[in-house]
Amino acid sequence: MKSRLGSDARKAMTGRRILVAAAAATAAASAWETGHRRVRRADLTESGARIEKLSDLRYDQQALKTIASGLEDEWGEFAYLGFKDLREMMSKAGDTIFVVVERDETGAKALGIVQTILADVHGDAELLQETYPDFAALTSPAAWKRSRTHGGDTVVLLQITTLVKSKRSSGTGSLLRNAALNMLDARVSYALTTTPVDGALLGDVDVELPKTYTAAMRFHARGGASPARTLPGYKRPQGDATEHGEDVVMMRYARDESGEWPAPRPEMRLRSMGPMQRRVNQTARQLRLRRLGKLRPPRTPLSDLRASGQRFLAKRPARQFLTELRGRVARRIHGHDDDVAPAA
């Protein structure tokens, strides 16, 4: 004999099902968020500065202005790595570009930036050259798309820039390089550089003789890198020449057996975030900057609203509706399409 549940029992069971479904959905969302957590920034405990991803600085106008000016002054047409401007570079490559910033109540002050791209070349400089014959190919839209979607086991340090001239001899560049390497995912095992040969001729550089290294090569050698390949004319500008040479030397870094980089890890605390937490933090930063008057709230200009209203009223929607209605009535009565006078 079948028993029937009362309405209260059915409601209780339905409520329990809803709670179970909600708990399962929450657990799934939490697991997804945890599985997609990535290092977003590093707090440098000694200096009080931070290493942040460029994509997380989108609302810090002061920092972005400093970055744009510094890159253009230093690298000319290579400033944005094939993108038309800083905004596009930030949107499509911002997760592999690291910036050292100092923060206070007025916002972020950018001190230096290292622009990187990921490639699956196993730390092989010759394979990188075969895959990307020149710097334009290395920073092409296809290369950036592959970096975003597939990543790779090799990070290419494209350009390291100290944005504040007074900081050039203070170790900002080496601090930024060391921190950026140690913020990378564990699957990134190698690093290659595209170091311009400045202040010397490529023919005068002997990769076997450290005394012939340029200043930039010595900078990377002090971080544990070794010369891997010389590339004549690899970074040739299409327009005006820049302050840097067209010839390039690739310096190579590699993790050791324990997974450590030769570049020393700075004293820092890594901050990892999932996609949802990152969105919340970005929204909070945006609201804070608006409150401080550093960011104007988005708004539709009154003139645009007025023009949209005028275009809508010009169509006379009520008159069109009445005209169509009278036409249908006339066709139903007379059985043919008669001309109907427009509504007054």
C-alpha positions as CSV (number, residue, x, y, z in Angstrom):
1,M,0.0,0.0,0.0
2,K,1.5,3.3,-1.1
3,S,1.8,6.0,1.5
4,R,1.4,9.6,0.6
5,L,3.6,12.3,2.0
6,G,1.9,15.3,3.4
7,S,2.5,18.8,2.0
8,D,4.9,19.7,4.9
9,A,7.0,16.6,4.3
10,R,7.2,17.3,0.6
11,K,8.3,20.9,1.3
12,A,10.9,19.7,3.7
13,M,12.3,17.2,1.2
14,T,12.3,19.9,-1.5
15,G,14.1,22.2,0.8
16,R,16.7,19.6,1.6
17,R,17.2,18.9,-2.1
18,I,17.8,22.7,-2.7
19,L,20.3,22.8,0.1
20,V,22.2,19.8,-1.2
21,A,22.2,21.2,-4.7
22,A,23.4,24.6,-3.4
23,A,26.2,23.0,-1.3
24,A,27.3,20.9,-4.3
25,A,27.4,24.0,-6.5
26,T,29.4,25.9,-3.9
27,A,31.9,23.1,-3.5
28,A,32.3,22.8,-7.3
29,A,32.8,26.6,-7.6
30,S,35.3,26.5,-4.8
31,A,37.2,23.6,-6.3
32,W,37.3,25.4,-9.7
33,E,38.5,28.6,-8.1
34,T,41.2,26.8,-6.2
35,G,42.3,24.9,-9.4
36,H,42.7,28.1,-11.3
37,R,44.6,30.1,-8.7
38,R,47.7,31.8,-10.1
39,V,50.3,34.1,-8.5
40,R,49.2,37.6,-9.2
41,R,51.7,39.7,-7.2
42,A,54.6,39.5,-4.8
43,D,55.0,41.8,-1.7
44,L,58.6,42.6,-1.3
45,T,59.2,42.5,2.4
46,E,62.4,44.5,2.5
47,S,61.5,47.5,0.3
48,G,57.7,47.6,0.8
49,A,57.2,47.6,-2.9
50,R,55.2,45.1,-5.0
51,I,55.6,43.1,-8.2
52,E,52.3,43.2,-10.0
53,K,51.0,42.0,-13.3
54,L,50.4,44.8,-15.8
55,S,46.8,43.5,-16.4
56,D,46.1,44.3,-12.7
57,L,47.1,48.0,-13.1
58,R,44.4,48.9,-15.5
59,Y,42.8,51.5,-13.2
60,D,46.1,53.1,-12.0
61,Q,46.3,55.9,-14.5
62,Q,49.4,57.5,-12.9
63,A,51.3,54.2,-13.2
64,L,50.2,53.5,-16.7
65,K,51.3,57.0,-17.8
66,T,54.7,56.4,-16.4
67,I,55.0,53.0,-18.0
68,A,53.9,54.3,-21.5
69,S,56.3,57.2,-21.4
70,G,59.2,55.1,-20.1
71,L,58.8,52.4,-22.7
72,E,58.5,54.8,-25.6
73,D,61.6,56.7,-24.6
74,E,63.6,53.5,-24.1
75,W,62.5,51.3,-27.0
76,G,60.8,53.4,-29.6
77,E,58.7,51.3,-32.0
78,F,59.3,48.2,-29.8
79,A,57.8,49.8,-26.8
80,Y,54.5,47.9,-27.0
81,L,55.8,44.6,-28.5
82,G,53.8,44.7,-31.7
83,F,50.6,46.2,-30.2
84,K,49.2,49.6,-31.2
85,D,49.3,51.0,-27.7
86,L,49.6,50.3,-24.0
87,R,45.9,49.4,-23.5
88,E,46.0,46.7,-26.2
89,M,49.3,45.3,-24.8
90,M,47.8,45.2,-21.3
91,S,44.7,43.4,-22.6
92,K,46.4,40.8,-24.6
93,A,49.8,40.4,-22.9
94,G,49.3,41.9,-19.5
95,D,49.5,38.6,-17.6
96,T,53.1,38.0,-18.6
97,I,54.3,41.5,-18.0
98,F,55.6,42.3,-14.5
99,V,55.8,45.8,-12.9
100,V,57.5,46.8,-9.7
101,V,55.4,49.5,-8.0
102,E,55.3,51.5,-4.8
103,R,51.8,52.2,-3.4
104,D,50.5,54.8,-1.1
105,E,47.2,56.6,-0.5
106,T,47.6,58.4,-3.8
107,G,47.9,55.3,-5.9
108,A,50.7,53.3,-7.6
109,K,54.1,54.6,-8.8
110,A,55.7,52.3,-11.4
111,L,59.5,51.9,-11.0
112,G,60.4,49.2,-13.5
113,I,58.8,46.7,-15.9
114,V,59.9,43.4,-17.5
115,Q,58.0,42.3,-20.6
116,T,57.9,38.6,-21.2
117,I,56.3,36.0,-23.5
118,L,55.9,32.2,-23.1
119,A,57.1,29.8,-25.8
120,D,57.4,26.0,-25.8
121,V,61.0,25.7,-27.0
122,H,62.5,23.7,-24.0
123,G,65.1,26.5,-23.3
124,D,66.7,25.9,-26.8
125,A,67.8,29.2,-28.3
126,E,68.3,27.7,-31.7
127,L,64.7,26.3,-31.7
128,L,63.4,29.7,-30.6
129,Q,65.2,31.3,-33.6
130,E,63.9,28.7,-36.0
131,T,60.3,29.2,-34.7
132,Y,60.6,33.0,-34.6
133,P,63.2,34.2,-37.1
134,D,63.2,37.8,-35.8
135,F,61.8,40.0,-33.0
136,A,58.8,40.9,-35.1
137,A,57.8,37.2,-35.4
138,L,58.5,36.7,-31.7
139,T,56.0,39.4,-30.8
140,S,53.5,38.8,-33.6
141,P,49.7,38.3,-32.9
142,A,50.1,34.6,-33.5
143,A,52.9,34.3,-30.9
144,W,51.0,36.2,-28.3
145,K,47.9,34.1,-28.8
146,R,49.9,31.0,-28.4
147,S,51.5,32.4,-25.3
148,R,48.1,33.2,-23.8
149,T,46.3,30.0,-24.7
150,H,49.1,27.3,-24.6
151,G,51.9,28.9,-22.5
152,G,55.2,27.0,-22.7
153,D,58.1,25.8,-20.7
154,T,60.3,28.8,-21.6
155,V,59.8,32.4,-20.7
156,V,61.5,34.9,-23.0
157,L,62.6,38.1,-21.2
158,L,61.9,40.6,-24.1
159,Q,62.7,43.9,-22.5
160,I,63.6,45.1,-19.0
161,T,63.1,48.8,-18.3
162,T,63.9,51.0,-15.3
163,L,61.2,53.7,-15.5
164,V,62.7,56.1,-13.0
165,K,66.2,57.3,-14.0
166,S,67.3,57.8,-10.5
167,K,66.6,54.1,-9.8
168,R,68.9,52.8,-12.6
169,S,71.8,52.1,-10.3
170,S,69.7,51.0,-7.3
171,G,69.2,47.4,-8.4
172,T,65.6,47.8,-9.5
173,G,66.2,45.9,-12.7
174,S,67.8,42.9,-11.0
175,L,65.2,42.9,-8.3
176,L,62.4,42.9,-10.9
177,R,64.1,40.1,-12.9
178,N,64.7,37.9,-9.9
179,A,61.2,38.4,-8.5
180,A,59.5,37.8,-11.9
181,L,61.4,34.5,-12.5
182,N,60.4,33.3,-9.1
183,M,56.7,34.2,-9.6
184,L,56.4,31.9,-12.7
185,D,54.5,28.7,-12.7
186,A,56.6,25.6,-11.9
187,R,56.1,24.3,-15.4
188,V,58.2,27.2,-16.7
189,S,61.7,25.7,-16.4
190,Y,63.8,27.9,-18.7
191,A,64.3,31.6,-19.5
192,L,65.9,33.1,-22.6
193,T,66.6,36.8,-23.1
194,T,66.8,39.0,-26.2
195,T,69.6,41.2,-25.0
196,P,70.6,44.0,-27.4
197,V,74.4,44.4,-28.0
198,D,74.9,47.9,-26.9
199,G,78.3,49.8,-26.7
200,A,80.1,47.2,-28.8
201,L,80.1,45.3,-32.1
202,L,78.7,41.8,-32.1
203,G,82.0,40.6,-33.7
204,D,83.9,41.8,-30.6
205,V,81.7,39.7,-28.2
206,D,83.1,36.3,-27.5
207,V,80.6,34.2,-25.6
208,E,83.5,32.2,-24.1
209,L,85.3,35.3,-22.7
210,P,83.3,37.1,-20.0
211,K,85.6,40.1,-20.3
212,T,84.1,40.8,-23.8
213,Y,80.5,40.9,-22.5
214,T,78.5,44.0,-22.7
215,A,77.0,45.6,-19.6
216,A,73.6,44.0,-20.3
217,M,75.2,40.6,-20.7
218,R,77.1,41.0,-17.4
219,F,73.8,42.0,-15.8
220,H,72.3,38.6,-16.8
221,A,75.5,36.7,-16.1
222,R,75.4,38.0,-12.5
223,G,71.9,36.5,-12.2
224,G,73.2,33.1,-13.3
225,A,72.6,33.2,-17.0
226,S,75.0,32.0,-19.7
227,P,75.2,33.1,-23.4
228,A,73.3,30.7,-25.6
229,R,73.2,32.3,-29.1
230,T,74.1,35.4,-31.0
231,L,71.5,36.8,-33.4
232,P,72.8,39.4,-35.9
233,G,70.1,41.9,-36.9
234,Y,67.4,40.1,-34.9
235,K,65.8,43.3,-33.6
236,R,66.0,45.6,-36.6
237,P,63.5,48.4,-36.5
238,Q,61.3,49.2,-39.5
239,G,61.5,52.9,-38.8
240,D,63.9,55.1,-36.9
241,A,66.8,53.5,-35.1
242,T,66.5,53.2,-31.3
243,E,69.1,53.7,-28.7
244,H,69.8,50.0,-28.6
245,G,71.6,47.8,-31.1
246,E,69.9,45.6,-33.7
247,D,72.2,42.6,-32.9
248,V,71.0,40.4,-30.0
249,V,72.6,37.9,-27.6
250,M,70.3,35.3,-26.0
251,M,71.2,34.6,-22.4
252,R,69.9,31.4,-20.9
253,Y,68.6,30.7,-17.4
254,A,67.5,27.2,-16.2
255,R,66.1,25.8,-13.0
256,D,68.2,23.4,-11.1
257,E,67.2,19.9,-10.0
258,S,65.4,21.2,-7.0
259,G,63.4,23.6,-9.2
260,E,65.2,26.8,-8.1
261,W,66.4,29.5,-10.4
262,P,70.0,30.6,-10.3
263,A,68.7,34.2,-9.8
264,P,68.3,34.6,-6.1
265,R,64.7,34.7,-4.8
266,P,64.1,38.1,-3.1
267,E,62.5,38.3,0.3
268,M,58.8,38.3,-0.8
269,R,55.4,36.9,-0.1
270,L,53.5,35.5,-3.1
271,R,49.9,36.4,-3.4
272,S,47.8,34.0,-5.5
273,M,44.2,34.5,-6.6
274,G,41.5,32.7,-8.5
275,P,39.5,34.4,-11.3
276,M,36.6,35.4,-9.1
277,Q,38.8,36.8,-6.3
278,R,40.8,38.7,-8.9
279,R,37.6,40.2,-10.3
280,V,36.5,41.3,-6.8
281,N,39.8,42.9,-6.0
282,Q,39.8,44.8,-9.3
283,T,36.3,46.1,-8.6
284,A,37.4,47.2,-5.1
285,R,40.4,49.0,-6.5
286,Q,38.3,50.7,-9.1
287,L,35.8,51.9,-6.5
288,R,38.6,53.1,-4.2
289,L,40.2,55.1,-7.1
290,R,36.9,56.7,-7.9
291,R,36.4,57.7,-4.3
292,L,39.8,59.3,-4.3
293,G,38.9,61.1,-7.6
294,K,41.6,59.3,-9.5
295,L,39.2,57.6,-11.9
296,R,36.1,59.1,-13.4
297,P,32.9,56.9,-13.2
298,P,31.7,55.7,-16.6
299,R,28.8,57.7,-17.9
300,T,27.0,58.2,-21.2
301,P,27.2,61.9,-22.3
302,L,23.9,63.8,-22.2
303,S,24.3,64.7,-25.8
304,D,24.5,61.0,-26.8
305,L,21.3,60.3,-24.8
306,R,19.5,63.3,-26.4
307,A,20.6,62.2,-29.9
308,S,19.3,58.6,-29.2
309,G,16.0,60.0,-28.0
310,Q,15.7,62.2,-31.0
311,R,16.4,59.4,-33.4
312,F,13.8,57.2,-31.7
313,L,11.1,60.0,-31.8
314,A,11.9,60.7,-35.4
315,K,10.7,57.2,-36.3
316,R,7.2,58.1,-34.8
317,P,6.6,54.6,-33.5
318,A,3.0,55.3,-32.5
319,R,2.1,56.7,-35.9
320,Q,3.7,53.7,-37.6
321,F,1.8,51.3,-35.4
322,L,-1.6,53.0,-36.2
323,T,-0.9,53.1,-39.9
324,E,0.0,49.4,-40.0
325,L,-3.2,48.6,-37.9
326,R,-5.5,50.5,-40.2
327,G,-3.9,48.8,-43.2
328,R,-4.6,45.3,-41.7
329,V,-8.2,46.3,-40.9
330,A,-8.8,47.6,-44.4
331,R,-7.3,44.4,-46.0
332,R,-9.5,42.2,-43.7
333,I,-12.7,44.2,-44.7
334,H,-12.1,44.7,-48.4
335,G,-10.0,41.7,-49.1
336,H,-7.3,43.7,-50.9
337,D,-4.6,46.2,-50.2
338,D,-6.1,49.7,-50.3
339,D,-4.2,52.8,-49.7
340,V,-4.9,54.0,-46.3
341,A,-4.4,57.6,-45.3
342,P,-1.8,58.0,-42.5
343,A,-3.0,58.8,-39.0
344,A,-3.4,62.4,-38.3
